Amino acid sequence: MAGKFFDQWTVGETLAHEIRRTVTETDNLLFSTMTHNPQPLHIDLEAAKASEFGQILVNGTFTFSLMIGLSVGDTTLGTLVANLGYDKLVMPKPVFIGDTLRAESEVTDLKPSKSRPGAGIVTFTHRLINQRDEVVCQCLRMALIKGSPKEMHA
């Protein structure tokens, strides 16, 4: 399903995104090195074993990015003007190599754009959930979304 136009969303609408993803050691290592994050908890097995987690902890910015990526196909693909911001980001549970993650999105606010007739700001609450049904990441995302072509030319 492609993203929806602004006028097609309703507050309270919730989507369970179909794509799930099992996090691999390669995902975590590549993301950590590509972003120059030398945190031993993410890239040093011996240091991670000595931590309270006892194993590699998946890079939190990878976790956040995966959550957003899993949502795009159903929310903003082809209809996004720009992401305006992310707020209230929390990671209440750790993510480990081998965890399988799925995402859910809920529309929590809609505001017509003052500067772009027909377009509007959709606020999503995104949640990333592991195989134990634990929320491992959550945030608000404010996205400027195009209005449907019929609305823009009405």
N, CA, C and O atoms as a GROMACS GRO file, in nm:
protein
  616
    1MET      N    1   0.085  -0.119   0.000
    1MET     CA    2   0.000   0.000   0.000
    1MET      C    3   0.088   0.124   0.000
    1MET      O    4   0.182   0.133   0.079
    2ALA      N    5   0.059   0.217  -0.088
    2ALA     CA    6   0.135   0.343  -0.089
    2ALA      C    7   0.085   0.433   0.022
    2ALA      O    8  -0.020   0.410   0.081
    3GLY      N    9   0.163   0.536   0.051
    3GLY     CA   10   0.124   0.631   0.154
    3GLY      C   11  -0.008   0.698   0.120
    3GLY      O   12  -0.050   0.700   0.004
    4LYS      N   13  -0.072   0.750   0.220
    4LYS     CA   14  -0.200   0.819   0.201
    4LYS      C   15  -0.178   0.969   0.194
    4LYS      O   16  -0.081   1.023   0.248
    5PHE      N   17  -0.272   1.036   0.126
    5PHE     CA   18  -0.271   1.182   0.123
    5PHE      C   19  -0.330   1.236   0.253
    5PHE      O   20  -0.400   1.165   0.325
    6PHE      N   21  -0.301   1.362   0.283
    6PHE     CA   22  -0.343   1.422   0.410
    6PHE      C   23  -0.493   1.404   0.437
    6PHE      O   24  -0.532   1.365   0.546
    7ASP      N   25  -0.575   1.433   0.336
    7ASP     CA   26  -0.720   1.429   0.356
    7ASP      C   27  -0.776   1.287   0.368
    7ASP      O   28  -0.895   1.269   0.391
    8GLN      N   29  -0.691   1.185   0.352
    8GLN     CA   30  -0.735   1.046   0.364
    8GLN      C   31  -0.712   0.989   0.505
    8GLN      O   32  -0.759   0.879   0.535
    9TRP      N   33  -0.642   1.063   0.590
    9TRP     CA   34  -0.613   1.015   0.726
    9TRP      C   35  -0.723   1.055   0.823
    9TRP      O   36  -0.791   1.156   0.802
   10THR      N   37  -0.740   0.977   0.930
   10THR     CA   38  -0.831   1.014   1.038
   10THR      C   39  -0.760   0.991   1.171
   10THR      O   40  -0.684   0.895   1.186
   11VAL      N   41  -0.785   1.080   1.266
   11VAL     CA   42  -0.726   1.064   1.399
   11VAL      C   43  -0.777   0.934   1.460
   11VAL      O   44  -0.896   0.903   1.454
   12GLY      N   45  -0.686   0.859   1.519
   12GLY     CA   46  -0.719   0.730   1.580
   12GLY      C   47  -0.695   0.611   1.489
   12GLY      O   48  -0.694   0.497   1.535
   13GLU      N   49  -0.675   0.637   1.361
   13GLU     CA   50  -0.646   0.529   1.267
   13GLU      C   51  -0.514   0.462   1.306
   13GLU      O   52  -0.414   0.529   1.331
   14THR      N   53  -0.515   0.330   1.311
   14THR     CA   54  -0.396   0.255   1.351
   14THR      C   55  -0.362   0.152   1.245
   14THR      O   56  -0.449   0.083   1.193
   15LEU      N   57  -0.233   0.144   1.213
   15LEU     CA   58  -0.184   0.049   1.114
   15LEU      C   59  -0.085  -0.046   1.178
   15LEU      O   60   0.006  -0.004   1.249
   16ALA      N   61  -0.102  -0.174   1.152
   16ALA     CA   62  -0.003  -0.275   1.190
   16ALA      C   63   0.074  -0.306   1.063
   16ALA      O   64   0.021  -0.369   0.972
   17HIS      N   65   0.198  -0.261   1.056
   17HIS     CA   66   0.278  -0.278   0.934
   17HIS      C   67   0.316  -0.425   0.916
   17HIS      O   68   0.359  -0.491   1.011
   18GLU      N   69   0.301  -0.475   0.795
   18GLU     CA   70   0.319  -0.617   0.768
   18GLU      C   71   0.464  -0.664   0.774
   18GLU      O   72   0.491  -0.777   0.816
   19ILE      N   73   0.557  -0.581   0.731
   19ILE     CA   74   0.697  -0.624   0.725
   19ILE      C   75   0.753  -0.635   0.866
   19ILE      O   76   0.743  -0.542   0.946
   20ARG      N   77   0.813  -0.750   0.894
   20ARG     CA   78   0.886  -0.769   1.020
   20ARG      C   79   1.033  -0.783   0.984
   20ARG      O   80   1.067  -0.812   0.869
   21ARG      N   81   1.121  -0.763   1.083
   21ARG     CA   82   1.264  -0.769   1.055
   21ARG      C   83   1.336  -0.828   1.174
   21ARG      O   84   1.320  -0.783   1.287
   22THR      N   85   1.416  -0.931   1.148
   22THR     CA   86   1.504  -0.988   1.250
   22THR      C   87   1.637  -0.914   1.241
   22THR      O   88   1.699  -0.909   1.135
   23VAL      N   89   1.680  -0.858   1.353
   23VAL     CA   90   1.804  -0.780   1.357
   23VAL      C   91   1.923  -0.876   1.357
   23VAL      O   92   1.927  -0.972   1.434
   24THR      N   93   2.020  -0.848   1.270
   24THR     CA   94   2.140  -0.930   1.259
   24THR      C   95   2.262  -0.859   1.315
   24THR      O   96   2.261  -0.737   1.335
   25GLU      N   97   2.366  -0.936   1.339
   25GLU     CA   98   2.492  -0.878   1.383
   25GLU      C   99   2.546  -0.781   1.279
   25GLU      O  100   2.601  -0.676   1.313
   26THR      N  101   2.529  -0.814   1.151
   26THR     CA  102   2.575  -0.727   1.043
   26THR      C  103   2.502  -0.594   1.044
   26THR      O  104   2.565  -0.489   1.027
   27ASP      N  105   2.369  -0.596   1.064
   27ASP     CA  106   2.292  -0.471   1.072
   27ASP      C  107   2.354  -0.378   1.176
   27ASP      O  108   2.384  -0.262   1.148
   28ASN      N  109   2.373  -0.431   1.295
   28ASN     CA  110   2.422  -0.352   1.407
   28ASN      C  111   2.564  -0.302   1.385
   28ASN      O  112   2.595  -0.185   1.410
   29LEU      N  113   2.651  -0.389   1.338
   29LEU     CA  114   2.791  -0.352   1.317
   29LEU      C  115   2.805  -0.249   1.206
   29LEU      O  116   2.876  -0.150   1.222
   30LEU      N  117   2.738  -0.271   1.093
   30LEU     CA  118   2.748  -0.176   0.983
   30LEU      C  119   2.691  -0.040   1.022
   30LEU      O  120   2.752   0.064   0.994
   31PHE      N  121   2.575  -0.039   1.085
   31PHE     CA  122   2.515   0.088   1.124
   31PHE      C  123   2.605   0.163   1.222
   31PHE      O  124   2.624   0.284   1.211
   32SER      N  125   2.660   0.091   1.319
   32SER     CA  126   2.747   0.154   1.419
   32SER      C  127   2.873   0.210   1.354
   32SER      O  128   2.914   0.321   1.387
   33THR      N  129   2.934   0.136   1.263
   33THR     CA  130   3.056   0.185   1.200
   33THR      C  131   3.027   0.294   1.098
   33THR      O  132   3.105   0.389   1.085
   34MET      N  133   2.917   0.282   1.024
   34MET     CA  134   2.883   0.387   0.926
   34MET      C  135   2.853   0.520   0.993
   34MET      O  136   2.874   0.626   0.933
   35THR      N  137   2.805   0.516   1.115
   35THR     CA  138   2.772   0.640   1.186
   35THR      C  139   2.881   0.680   1.286
   35THR      O  140   2.861   0.771   1.366
   36HIS      N  141   2.996   0.612   1.279
   36HIS     CA  142   3.112   0.643   1.364
   36HIS      C  143   3.080   0.634   1.512
   36HIS      O  144   3.128   0.714   1.592
   37ASN      N  145   2.999   0.535   1.548
   37ASN     CA  146   2.962   0.515   1.689
   37ASN      C  147   3.049   0.402   1.746
   37ASN      O  148   3.024   0.285   1.718
   38PRO      N  149   3.151   0.436   1.827
   38PRO     CA  150   3.242   0.334   1.879
   38PRO      C  151   3.198   0.273   2.013
   38PRO      O  152   3.279   0.210   2.081
   39GLN      N  153   3.072   0.290   2.052
   39GLN     CA  154   3.024   0.240   2.181
   39GLN      C  155   3.054   0.090   2.192
   39GLN      O  156   3.003   0.011   2.113
   40PRO      N  157   3.136   0.049   2.292
   40PRO     CA  158   3.170  -0.093   2.307
   40PRO      C  159   3.049  -0.184   2.326
   40PRO      O  160   3.054  -0.300   2.286
   41LEU      N  161   2.941  -0.134   2.384
   41LEU     CA  162   2.821  -0.217   2.400
   41LEU      C  163   2.765  -0.264   2.266
   41LEU      O  164   2.696  -0.366   2.260
   42HIS      N  165   2.797  -0.189   2.158
   42HIS     CA  166   2.745  -0.223   2.026
   42HIS      C  167   2.843  -0.304   1.941
   42HIS      O  168   2.801  -0.381   1.856
   43ILE      N  169   2.974  -0.287   1.964
   43ILE     CA  170   3.070  -0.345   1.869
   43ILE      C  171   3.177  -0.434   1.932
   43ILE      O  172   3.257  -0.493   1.859
   44ASP      N  173   3.180  -0.447   2.064
   44ASP     CA  174   3.284  -0.524   2.133
   44ASP      C  175   3.215  -0.633   2.217
   44ASP      O  176   3.160  -0.605   2.324
   45LEU      N  177   3.219  -0.756   2.166
   45LEU     CA  178   3.148  -0.866   2.232
   45LEU      C  179   3.194  -0.887   2.375
   45LEU      O  180   3.111  -0.912   2.463
   46GLU      N  181   3.324  -0.877   2.400
   46GLU     CA  182   3.375  -0.901   2.536
   46GLU      C  183   3.328  -0.792   2.632
   46GLU      O  184   3.290  -0.821   2.745
   47ALA      N  185   3.330  -0.667   2.586
   47ALA     CA  186   3.280  -0.558   2.671
   47ALA      C  187   3.130  -0.574   2.695
   47ALA      O  188   3.082  -0.552   2.806
   48ALA      N  189   3.058  -0.613   2.592
   48ALA     CA  190   2.913  -0.632   2.605
   48ALA      C  191   2.882  -0.748   2.700
   48ALA      O  192   2.787  -0.740   2.778
   49LYS      N  193   2.960  -0.855   2.694
   49LYS     CA  194   2.940  -0.968   2.785
   49LYS      C  195   2.960  -0.927   2.931
   49LYS      O  196   2.894  -0.978   3.021
   50ALA      N  197   3.052  -0.833   2.953
   50ALA     CA  198   3.081  -0.787   3.089
   50ALA      C  199   2.979  -0.684   3.138
   50ALA      O  200   2.982  -0.646   3.256
   51SER      N  201   2.890  -0.640   3.052
   51SER     CA  202   2.789  -0.539   3.091
   51SER      C  203   2.670  -0.607   3.158
   51SER      O  204   2.663  -0.730   3.165
   52GLU      N  205   2.579  -0.527   3.208
   52GLU     CA  206   2.459  -0.581   3.270
   52GLU      C  207   2.371  -0.657   3.170
   52GLU      O  208   2.286  -0.736   3.211
   53PHE      N  209   2.390  -0.633   3.039
   53PHE     CA  210   2.311  -0.702   2.937
   53PHE      C  211   2.367  -0.840   2.903
   53PHE      O  212   2.292  -0.928   2.860
   54GLY      N  213   2.499  -0.857   2.921
   54GLY     CA  214   2.562  -0.986   2.895
   54GLY      C  215   2.574  -1.022   2.749
   54GLY      O  216   2.614  -1.134   2.717
   55GLN      N  217   2.542  -0.932   2.662
   55GLN     CA  218   2.549  -0.956   2.517
   55GLN      C  219   2.549  -0.822   2.444
   55GLN      O  220   2.526  -0.718   2.505
   56ILE      N  221   2.574  -0.827   2.313
   56ILE     CA  222   2.572  -0.706   2.232
   56ILE      C  223   2.434  -0.640   2.240
   56ILE      O  224   2.331  -0.705   2.226
   57LEU      N  225   2.435  -0.511   2.263
   57LEU     CA  226   2.314  -0.429   2.266
   57LEU      C  227   2.305  -0.360   2.130
   57LEU      O  228   2.400  -0.295   2.087
   58VAL      N  229   2.192  -0.374   2.061
   58VAL     CA  230   2.175  -0.314   1.929
   58VAL      C  231   2.172  -0.162   1.942
   58VAL      O  232   2.107  -0.107   2.032
   59ASN      N  233   2.242  -0.096   1.853
   59ASN     CA  234   2.251   0.050   1.848
   59ASN      C  235   2.110   0.110   1.844
   59ASN      O  236   2.030   0.076   1.758
   60GLY      N  237   2.082   0.198   1.938
   60GLY     CA  238   1.949   0.257   1.950
   60GLY      C  239   1.908   0.341   1.830
   60GLY      O  240   1.790   0.348   1.797
   61THR      N  241   2.005   0.405   1.764
   61THR     CA  242   1.968   0.484   1.647
   61THR      C  243   1.932   0.394   1.529
   61THR      O  244   1.852   0.433   1.443
   62PHE      N  245   1.989   0.274   1.524
   62PHE     CA  246   1.945   0.175   1.424
   62PHE      C  247   1.800   0.134   1.455
   62PHE      O  248   1.716   0.128   1.366
   63THR      N  249   1.773   0.107   1.582
   63THR     CA  250   1.639   0.066   1.624
   63THR      C  251   1.536   0.171   1.584
   63THR      O  252   1.432   0.138   1.527
   64PHE      N  253   1.566   0.298   1.612
   64PHE     CA  254   1.478   0.408   1.575
   64PHE      C  255   1.459   0.415   1.423
   64PHE      O  256   1.347   0.427   1.374
   65SER      N  257   1.569   0.407   1.349
   65SER     CA  258   1.563   0.416   1.203
   65SER      C  259   1.482   0.301   1.143
   65SER      O  260   1.406   0.320   1.048
   66LEU      N  261   1.499   0.182   1.198
   66LEU     CA  262   1.423   0.066   1.150
   66LEU      C  263   1.273   0.088   1.174
   66LEU      O  264   1.192   0.059   1.087
   67MET      N  265   1.238   0.139   1.290
   67MET     CA  266   1.097   0.165   1.320
   67MET      C  267   1.036   0.258   1.216
   67MET      O  268   0.927   0.231   1.164
   68ILE      N  269   1.105   0.367   1.184
   68ILE     CA  270   1.053   0.461   1.086
   68ILE      C  271   1.048   0.396   0.948
   68ILE      O  272   0.949   0.409   0.876
   69GLY      N  273   1.155   0.325   0.912
   69GLY     CA  274   1.160   0.261   0.781
   69GLY      C  275   1.048   0.160   0.760
   69GLY      O  276   0.991   0.152   0.651
   70LEU      N  277   1.016   0.083   0.863
   70LEU     CA  278   0.909  -0.016   0.851
   70LEU      C  279   0.773   0.050   0.829
   70LEU      O  280   0.682  -0.013   0.776
   71SER      N  281   0.759   0.176   0.870
   71SER     CA  282   0.631   0.245   0.860
   71SER      C  283   0.609   0.317   0.727
   71SER      O  284   0.495   0.342   0.689
   72VAL      N  285   0.715   0.351   0.657
   72VAL     CA  286   0.706   0.440   0.542
   72VAL      C  287   0.612   0.390   0.432
   72VAL      O  288   0.533   0.467   0.378
   73GLY      N  289   0.621   0.262   0.398
   73GLY     CA  290   0.539   0.209   0.289
   73GLY      C  291   0.390   0.229   0.310
   73GLY      O  292   0.317   0.248   0.213
   74ASP      N  293   0.346   0.225   0.432
   74ASP     CA  294   0.203   0.238   0.462
   74ASP      C  295   0.161   0.380   0.500
   74ASP      O  296   0.041   0.409   0.506
   75THR      N  297   0.256   0.468   0.526
   75THR     CA  298   0.219   0.600   0.577
   75THR      C  299   0.251   0.714   0.480
   75THR      O  300   0.162   0.793   0.448
   76THR      N  301   0.374   0.724   0.435
   76THR     CA  302   0.415   0.845   0.362
   76THR      C  303   0.480   0.820   0.227
   76THR      O  304   0.527   0.914   0.163
   77LEU      N  305   0.485   0.697   0.181
   77LEU     CA  306   0.551   0.665   0.054
   77LEU      C  307   0.479   0.735  -0.062
   77LEU      O  308   0.364   0.704  -0.092
   78GLY      N  309   0.547   0.829  -0.125
   78GLY     CA  310   0.491   0.901  -0.238
   78GLY      C  311   0.404   1.020  -0.203
   78GLY      O  312   0.363   1.094  -0.293
   79THR      N  313   0.376   1.040  -0.076
   79THR     CA  314   0.289   1.153  -0.036
   79THR      C  315   0.361   1.252   0.056
   79THR      O  316   0.306   1.358   0.087
   80LEU      N  317   0.480   1.219   0.100
   80LEU     CA  318   0.554   1.304   0.193
   80LEU      C  319   0.611   1.426   0.123
   80LEU      O  320   0.670   1.416   0.016
   81VAL      N  321   0.592   1.542   0.185
   81VAL     CA  322   0.663   1.663   0.144
   81VAL      C  323   0.792   1.669   0.224
   81VAL      O  324   0.900   1.687   0.167
   82ALA      N  325   0.782   1.655   0.358
   82ALA     CA  326   0.899   1.659   0.444
   82ALA      C  327   0.862   1.608   0.583
   82ALA      O  328   0.750   1.628   0.630
   83ASN      N  329   0.957   1.542   0.648
   83ASN     CA  330   0.942   1.511   0.790
   83ASN      C  331   0.979   1.638   0.865
   83ASN      O  332   1.086   1.695   0.844
   84LEU      N  333   0.890   1.682   0.952
   84LEU     CA  334   0.911   1.808   1.024
   84LEU      C  335   0.978   1.789   1.159
   84LEU      O  336   1.034   1.883   1.214
   85GLY      N  337   0.971   1.667   1.212
   85GLY     CA  338   1.037   1.643   1.339
   85GLY      C  339   0.991   1.515   1.404
   85GLY      O  340   0.891   1.454   1.366
   86TYR      N  341   1.066   1.478   1.504
   86TYR     CA  342   1.039   1.359   1.586
   86TYR      C  343   1.042   1.406   1.731
   86TYR      O  344   1.124   1.491   1.766
   87ASP      N  345   0.954   1.353   1.813
   87ASP     CA  346   0.946   1.399   1.951
   87ASP      C  347   0.916   1.280   2.041
   87ASP      O  348   0.867   1.176   1.997
   88LYS      N  349   0.946   1.298   2.169
   88LYS     CA  350   0.914   1.200   2.273
   88LYS      C  351   0.965   1.060   2.239
   88LYS      O  352   0.896   0.961   2.260
   89LEU      N  353   1.087   1.053   2.188
   89LEU     CA  354   1.150   0.925   2.156
   89LEU      C  355   1.188   0.853   2.284
   89LEU      O  356   1.259   0.908   2.368
   90VAL      N  357   1.140   0.730   2.300
   90VAL     CA  358   1.175   0.648   2.416
   90VAL      C  359   1.210   0.507   2.368
   90VAL      O  360   1.160   0.459   2.266
   91MET      N  361   1.296   0.443   2.445
   91MET     CA  362   1.338   0.306   2.419
   91MET      C  363   1.326   0.229   2.550
   91MET      O  364   1.426   0.210   2.620
   92PRO      N  365   1.206   0.184   2.583
   92PRO     CA  366   1.182   0.125   2.715
   92PRO      C  367   1.240  -0.013   2.738
   92PRO      O  368   1.252  -0.056   2.852
   93LYS      N  369   1.278  -0.083   2.632
   93LYS     CA  370   1.337  -0.217   2.643
   93LYS      C  371   1.454  -0.226   2.547
   93LYS      O  372   1.452  -0.164   2.441
   94PRO      N  373   1.557  -0.304   2.582
   94PRO     CA  374   1.672  -0.319   2.492
   94PRO      C  375   1.639  -0.408   2.372
   94PRO      O  376   1.547  -0.490   2.377
   95VAL      N  377   1.716  -0.392   2.266
   95VAL     CA  378   1.708  -0.477   2.148
   95VAL      C  379   1.840  -0.551   2.136
   95VAL      O  380   1.947  -0.493   2.151
   96PHE      N  381   1.830  -0.682   2.108
   96PHE     CA  382   1.947  -0.768   2.096
   96PHE      C  383   1.952  -0.833   1.958
   96PHE      O  384   1.850  -0.842   1.889
   97ILE      N  385   2.071  -0.877   1.920
   97ILE     CA  386   2.088  -0.951   1.795
   97ILE      C  387   1.991  -1.070   1.798
   97ILE      O  388   1.983  -1.142   1.897
   98GLY      N  389   1.919  -1.089   1.688
   98GLY     CA  390   1.824  -1.200   1.679
   98GLY      C  391   1.681  -1.163   1.714
   98GLY      O  392   1.590  -1.242   1.691
   99ASP      N  393   1.658  -1.043   1.770
   99ASP     CA  394   1.521  -1.001   1.798
   99ASP      C  395   1.448  -0.975   1.666
   99ASP      O  396   1.506  -0.922   1.572
  100THR      N  397   1.322  -1.014   1.661
  100THR     CA  398   1.238  -0.988   1.544
  100THR      C  399   1.141  -0.878   1.580
  100THR      O  400   1.067  -0.887   1.678
  101LEU      N  401   1.143  -0.773   1.499
  101LEU     CA  402   1.070  -0.650   1.531
  101LEU      C  403   0.962  -0.621   1.428
  101LEU      O  404   0.978  -0.647   1.309
  102ARG      N  405   0.851  -0.566   1.477
  102ARG     CA  406   0.742  -0.522   1.392
  102ARG      C  407   0.701  -0.382   1.437
  102ARG      O  408   0.730  -0.341   1.550
  103ALA      N  409   0.633  -0.310   1.350
  103ALA     CA  410   0.596  -0.172   1.381
  103ALA      C  411   0.446  -0.151   1.370
  103ALA      O  412   0.376  -0.218   1.294
  104GLU      N  413   0.399  -0.055   1.448
  104GLU     CA  414   0.260  -0.007   1.442
  104GLU      C  415   0.264   0.144   1.439
  104GLU      O  416   0.354   0.207   1.496
  105SER      N  417   0.166   0.203   1.371
  105SER     CA  418   0.155   0.348   1.365
  105SER      C  419   0.012   0.389   1.392
  105SER      O  420  -0.082   0.326   1.343
  106GLU      N  421  -0.004   0.496   1.469
  106GLU     CA  422  -0.135   0.551   1.498
  106GLU      C  423  -0.134   0.699   1.466
  106GLU      O  424  -0.040   0.770   1.500
  107VAL      N  425  -0.239   0.746   1.400
  107VAL     CA  426  -0.253   0.889   1.371
  107VAL      C  427  -0.307   0.955   1.498
  107VAL      O  428  -0.416   0.923   1.544
  108THR      N  429  -0.228   1.048   1.554
  108THR     CA  430  -0.269   1.111   1.679
  108THR      C  431  -0.308   1.258   1.664
  108THR      O  432  -0.362   1.318   1.756
  109ASP      N  433  -0.279   1.318   1.546
  109ASP     CA  434  -0.319   1.456   1.524
  109ASP      C  435  -0.314   1.487   1.375
  109ASP      O  436  -0.232   1.433   1.302
  110LEU      N  437  -0.403   1.575   1.332
  110LEU     CA  438  -0.408   1.624   1.194
  110LEU      C  439  -0.425   1.774   1.198
  110LEU      O  440  -0.513   1.826   1.267
  111LYS      N  441  -0.340   1.846   1.122
  111LYS     CA  442  -0.351   1.992   1.114
  111LYS      C  443  -0.332   2.036   0.969
  111LYS      O  444  -0.230   2.004   0.909
  112PRO      N  445  -0.428   2.106   0.912
  112PRO     CA  446  -0.406   2.160   0.777
  112PRO      C  447  -0.286   2.255   0.778
  112PRO      O  448  -0.263   2.328   0.875
  113SER      N  449  -0.210   2.254   0.671
  113SER     CA  450  -0.095   2.343   0.659
  113SER      C  451  -0.142   2.486   0.635
  113SER      O  452  -0.231   2.510   0.554
  114LYS      N  453  -0.080   2.581   0.705
  114LYS     CA  454  -0.113   2.722   0.684
  114LYS      C  455  -0.042   2.776   0.559
  114LYS      O  456  -0.090   2.870   0.496
  115SER      N  457   0.072   2.717   0.524
  115SER     CA  458   0.151   2.769   0.413
  115SER      C  459   0.135   2.691   0.283
  115SER      O  460   0.177   2.738   0.177
  116ARG      N  461   0.075   2.572   0.290
  116ARG     CA  462   0.058   2.489   0.170
  116ARG      C  463  -0.088   2.445   0.159
  116ARG      O  464  -0.127   2.345   0.219
  117PRO      N  465  -0.167   2.517   0.083
  117PRO     CA  466  -0.308   2.480   0.069
  117PRO      C  467  -0.325   2.336   0.022
  117PRO      O  468  -0.258   2.292  -0.071
  118GLY      N  469  -0.414   2.262   0.087
  118GLY     CA  470  -0.440   2.124   0.050
  118GLY      C  471  -0.354   2.023   0.123
  118GLY      O  472  -0.391   1.906   0.134
  119ALA      N  473  -0.239   2.066   0.172
  119ALA     CA  474  -0.148   1.976   0.245
  119ALA      C  475  -0.172   1.991   0.395
  119ALA      O  476  -0.242   2.082   0.439
  120GLY      N  477  -0.112   1.902   0.472
  120GLY     CA  478  -0.128   1.912   0.616
  120GLY      C  479  -0.025   1.832   0.692
  120GLY      O  480   0.051   1.755   0.634
  121ILE      N  481  -0.025   1.853   0.822
  121ILE     CA  482   0.069   1.785   0.911
  121ILE      C  483  -0.002   1.669   0.978
  121ILE      O  484  -0.103   1.688   1.048
  122VAL      N  485   0.050   1.551   0.957
  122VAL     CA  486   0.000   1.431   1.023
  122VAL      C  487   0.099   1.396   1.133
  122VAL      O  488   0.219   1.385   1.108
  123THR      N  489   0.050   1.379   1.255
  123THR     CA  490   0.134   1.333   1.365
  123THR      C  491   0.104   1.185   1.386
  123THR      O  492  -0.010   1.145   1.414
  124PHE      N  493   0.209   1.106   1.373
  124PHE     CA  494   0.199   0.962   1.396
  124PHE      C  495   0.264   0.928   1.529
  124PHE      O  496   0.365   0.987   1.566
  125THR      N  497   0.207   0.833   1.601
  125THR     CA  498   0.278   0.767   1.709
  125THR      C  499   0.324   0.634   1.652
  125THR      O  500   0.242   0.548   1.618
  126HIS      N  501   0.455   0.618   1.641
  126HIS     CA  502   0.513   0.494   1.590
  126HIS      C  503   0.559   0.409   1.708
  126HIS      O  504   0.616   0.462   1.804
  127ARG      N  505   0.535   0.280   1.702
  127ARG     CA  506   0.583   0.185   1.803
  127ARG      C  507   0.654   0.070   1.735
  127ARG      O  508   0.609   0.020   1.632
  128LEU      N  509   0.767   0.029   1.793
  128LEU     CA  510   0.840  -0.089   1.748
  128LEU      C  511   0.828  -0.194   1.857
  128LEU      O  512   0.854  -0.166   1.974
  129ILE      N  513   0.789  -0.315   1.818
  129ILE     CA  514   0.754  -0.419   1.914
  129ILE      C  515   0.834  -0.545   1.882
  129ILE      O  516   0.845  -0.584   1.766
  130ASN      N  517   0.889  -0.608   1.986
  130ASN     CA  518   0.969  -0.729   1.965
  130ASN      C  519   0.881  -0.854   1.965
  130ASN      O  520   0.759  -0.846   1.978
  131GLN      N  521   0.946  -0.968   1.951
  131GLN     CA  522   0.876  -1.097   1.943
  131GLN      C  523   0.808  -1.135   2.075
  131GLN      O  524   0.728  -1.228   2.078
  132ARG      N  525   0.839  -1.065   2.182
  132ARG     CA  526   0.775  -1.089   2.312
  132ARG      C  527   0.662  -0.988   2.337
  132ARG      O  528   0.612  -0.976   2.449
  133ASP      N  529   0.623  -0.916   2.233
  133ASP     CA  530   0.519  -0.812   2.241
  133ASP      C  531   0.555  -0.698   2.335
  133ASP      O  532   0.467  -0.636   2.395
  134GLU      N  533   0.686  -0.670   2.349
  134GLU     CA  534   0.734  -0.558   2.429
  134GLU      C  535   0.764  -0.440   2.336
  134GLU      O  536   0.826  -0.457   2.232
  135VAL      N  537   0.719  -0.321   2.375
  135VAL     CA  538   0.755  -0.201   2.300
  135VAL      C  539   0.902  -0.171   2.328
  135VAL      O  540   0.941  -0.154   2.443
  136VAL      N  541   0.982  -0.165   2.221
  136VAL     CA  542   1.126  -0.139   2.236
  136VAL      C  543   1.164   0.002   2.191
  136VAL      O  544   1.273   0.050   2.221
  137CYS      N  545   1.073   0.068   2.119
  137CYS     CA  546   1.098   0.205   2.074
  137CYS      C  547   0.963   0.268   2.041
  137CYS      O  548   0.872   0.202   1.992
  138GLN      N  549   0.953   0.399   2.069
  138GLN     CA  550   0.829   0.471   2.040
  138GLN      C  551   0.863   0.618   2.021
  138GLN      O  552   0.952   0.671   2.087
  139CYS      N  553   0.792   0.683   1.930
  139CYS     CA  554   0.809   0.828   1.913
  139CYS      C  555   0.688   0.888   1.844
  139CYS      O  556   0.603   0.817   1.789
  140LEU      N  557   0.682   1.020   1.848
  140LEU     CA  558   0.590   1.096   1.766
  140LEU      C  559   0.667   1.142   1.642
  140LEU      O  560   0.783   1.181   1.652
  141ARG      N  561   0.602   1.138   1.528
  141ARG     CA  562   0.662   1.186   1.403
  141ARG      C  563   0.564   1.283   1.339
  141ARG      O  564   0.448   1.249   1.316
  142MET      N  565   0.611   1.404   1.311
  142MET     CA  566   0.530   1.503   1.244
  142MET      C  567   0.573   1.509   1.098
  142MET      O  568   0.688   1.538   1.066
  143ALA      N  569   0.477   1.480   1.008
  143ALA     CA  570   0.508   1.472   0.866
  143ALA      C  571   0.416   1.565   0.788
  143ALA      O  572   0.294   1.564   0.805
  144LEU      N  573   0.475   1.647   0.701
  144LEU     CA  574   0.399   1.731   0.610
  144LEU      C  575   0.363   1.644   0.490
  144LEU      O  576   0.450   1.596   0.418
  145ILE      N  577   0.231   1.626   0.470
  145ILE     CA  578   0.182   1.533   0.369
  145ILE      C  579   0.101   1.609   0.263
  145ILE      O  580   0.024   1.700   0.294
  146LYS      N  581   0.122   1.570   0.138
  146LYS     CA  582   0.047   1.630   0.027
  146LYS      C  583  -0.102   1.600   0.044
  146LYS      O  584  -0.140   1.496   0.097
  147GLY      N  585  -0.184   1.694  -0.003
  147GLY     CA  586  -0.326   1.668  -0.015
  147GLY      C  587  -0.349   1.585  -0.141
  147GLY      O  588  -0.266   1.584  -0.231
  148SER      N  589  -0.462   1.517  -0.146
  148SER     CA  590  -0.490   1.438  -0.266
  148SER      C  591  -0.508   1.531  -0.384
  148SER      O  592  -0.552   1.645  -0.368
  149PRO      N  593  -0.474   1.485  -0.504
  149PRO     CA  594  -0.482   1.573  -0.622
  149PRO      C  595  -0.618   1.637  -0.641
  149PRO      O  596  -0.626   1.753  -0.683
  150LYS      N  597  -0.726   1.566  -0.611
  150LYS     CA  598  -0.859   1.624  -0.627
  150LYS      C  599  -0.882   1.740  -0.529
  150LYS      O  600  -0.950   1.837  -0.562
  151GLU      N  601  -0.824   1.729  -0.407
  151GLU     CA  602  -0.839   1.834  -0.306
  151GLU      C  603  -0.755   1.957  -0.342
  151GLU      O  604  -0.795   2.070  -0.317
  152MET      N  605  -0.638   1.933  -0.400
  152MET     CA  606  -0.546   2.043  -0.430
  152MET      C  607  -0.599   2.130  -0.544
  152MET      O  608  -0.566   2.248  -0.553
  153HIS      N  609  -0.682   2.072  -0.631
  153HIS     CA  610  -0.731   2.147  -0.747
  153HIS      C  611  -0.879   2.181  -0.736
  153HIS      O  612  -0.940   2.228  -0.832
  154ALA      N  613  -0.935   2.158  -0.620
  154ALA     CA  614  -1.080   2.187  -0.603
  154ALA      C  615  -1.105   2.334  -0.583
  154ALA      O  616  -1.220   2.376  -0.566
   0.00000   0.00000   0.00000
